[in-house]
């Protein structure tokens, strides 16, 4: 793990990330926080001091967005295209691997109707997968923590959107009896089709952001068209330092 843009980043392949989880499960360590960075999270890191604390607490941080790789390349830091991944694209591979390895998963997030659709699809595609889901619209945090702890999951996936998911994990991680926890954004929405999912080839060439912007411009135009400019000077500083 190395420091770039005032945060820690670890270029890693998806398969290596899965193997890393297996090692953590074998060690019986609990409360391991795995974060990830895309362009939006990097922007928030530089504009919200509270948000930064989540990344300071994290034990590792993989690269999610292709834009992060592009910024690193501009700054003279090279990494292979396979050394980043998005769970939006890899979610079904994660589920298949978890089913094979007999991992237990708890997914917290999305709307209630999305969770219901996801449960039906998961039962059909992964009948032997030990997974529990709960929507992200609740008022009793203690009750949710108790439900998660009753399962003692190997992997906790929190998909409440940014920054709610990061703040929730930061507030409750010490109470949670989980092996590995990570934030996953709208992954379940893409899995069920509640949100338009970019074709894989578009994600591979780094244009998933444009696909999402075209399909949902009102909430995303600021994120994709204005926020990147806030990272102009941090990128120049990193380039000069290297």
FENJO-V53628 format. One record per residue. N is the residue number from 1. RES is the residue in one small letter. D_LAST is the distance of its C-alpha to the last C-alpha in Angstrom with 1 decimal. Layout:
{{N	RES	D_LAST} {N	RES	D_LAST}}
This chain:
{{1	x	16.9} {2	x	13.3} {3	x	12.2} {4	x	10.7} {5	x	12.2} {6	x	14.2} {7	x	15.9} {8	x	16.2} {9	x	16.1} {10	x	17.6} {11	x	17.8} {12	x	21.4} {13	x	24.4} {14	x	27.5} {15	x	29.7} {16	x	27.5} {17	x	27.5} {18	x	31.3} {19	x	31.6} {20	x	29.5} {21	x	32.2} {22	x	34.9} {23	x	33.5} {24	x	33.5} {25	x	37.0} {26	x	38.2} {27	x	36.9} {28	x	38.9} {29	x	36.1} {30	x	36.7} {31	x	34.6} {32	x	31.3} {33	x	29.3} {34	x	27.1} {35	x	25.1} {36	x	23.3} {37	x	21.1} {38	x	21.7} {39	x	20.9} {40	x	23.8} {41	x	23.1} {42	x	19.5} {43	x	21.2} {44	x	23.8} {45	x	21.4} {46	x	20.3} {47	x	23.9} {48	x	26.1} {49	x	25.8} {50	x	28.4} {51	x	26.6} {52	x	23.5} {53	x	26.0} {54	x	26.6} {55	x	23.1} {56	x	23.1} {57	x	26.3} {58	x	25.3} {59	x	25.2} {60	x	22.9} {61	x	21.3} {62	x	21.2} {63	x	19.9} {64	x	22.8} {65	x	22.0} {66	x	20.8} {67	x	19.1} {68	x	16.6} {69	x	15.8} {70	x	15.6} {71	x	13.1} {72	x	10.8} {73	x	11.5} {74	x	10.8} {75	x	7.3} {76	x	7.1} {77	x	8.6} {78	x	12.1} {79	x	15.2} {80	x	18.8} {81	x	21.0} {82	x	23.3} {83	x	20.8} {84	x	21.7} {85	x	25.2} {86	x	27.5} {87	x	30.6} {88	x	32.3} {89	x	32.2} {90	x	32.6} {91	x	35.2} {92	x	38.2} {93	x	36.5} {94	x	35.8} {95	x	39.5} {96	x	40.8} {97	x	38.8} {98	x	39.9} {99	x	43.5} {100	x	43.3} {101	x	41.9} {102	x	44.3} {103	x	41.6} {104	x	42.8} {105	x	40.9} {106	x	41.4} {107	x	40.1} {108	x	40.3} {109	x	39.8} {110	x	41.1} {111	x	44.5} {112	x	47.7} {113	x	48.9} {114	x	45.6} {115	x	45.9} {116	x	49.5} {117	x	48.5} {118	x	45.7} {119	x	48.2} {120	x	50.6} {121	x	48.0} {122	x	46.6} {123	x	50.1} {124	x	50.8} {125	x	47.6} {126	x	46.9} {127	x	50.3} {128	x	49.3} {129	x	46.1} {130	x	46.4} {131	x	44.8} {132	x	45.8} {133	x	44.7} {134	x	45.2} {135	x	44.4} {136	x	42.1} {137	x	44.7} {138	x	46.3} {139	x	47.2} {140	x	47.9} {141	x	44.6} {142	x	46.6} {143	x	48.6} {144	x	45.6} {145	x	44.1} {146	x	47.5} {147	x	47.6} {148	x	44.2} {149	x	45.1} {150	x	48.4} {151	x	46.6} {152	x	43.9} {153	x	41.6} {154	x	39.1} {155	x	36.8} {156	x	36.9} {157	x	35.6} {158	x	35.5} {159	x	35.4} {160	x	36.3} {161	x	33.6} {162	x	30.7} {163	x	30.7} {164	x	34.2} {165	x	33.4} {166	x	30.5} {167	x	32.7} {168	x	35.7} {169	x	33.9} {170	x	32.4} {171	x	36.0} {172	x	37.8} {173	x	35.7} {174	x	37.3} {175	x	40.7} {176	x	40.1} {177	x	41.2} {178	x	38.7} {179	x	36.7} {180	x	33.6} {181	x	33.1} {182	x	30.7} {183	x	30.7} {184	x	31.7} {185	x	32.3} {186	x	35.1} {187	x	35.2} {188	x	39.0} {189	x	39.7} {190	x	38.1} {191	x	39.9} {192	x	43.2} {193	x	42.7} {194	x	42.9} {195	x	39.8} {196	x	39.0} {197	x	36.7} {198	x	34.4} {199	x	35.4} {200	x	33.2} {201	x	32.2} {202	x	31.0} {203	x	28.8} {204	x	27.4} {205	x	26.3} {206	x	24.7} {207	x	27.6} {208	x	29.2} {209	x	28.3} {210	x	30.3} {211	x	33.2} {212	x	33.3} {213	x	33.1} {214	x	36.0} {215	x	38.1} {216	x	37.5} {217	x	36.3} {218	x	37.7} {219	x	35.7} {220	x	32.5} {221	x	32.0} {222	x	30.1} {223	x	27.8} {224	x	26.8} {225	x	27.2} {226	x	26.2} {227	x	24.0} {228	x	21.0} {229	x	20.7} {230	x	20.1} {231	x	16.6} {232	x	15.7} {233	x	14.2} {234	x	12.4} {235	x	10.7} {236	x	9.9} {237	x	8.6} {238	x	6.2} {239	x	5.3} {240	x	5.4} {241	x	3.8} {242	x	0.0}}
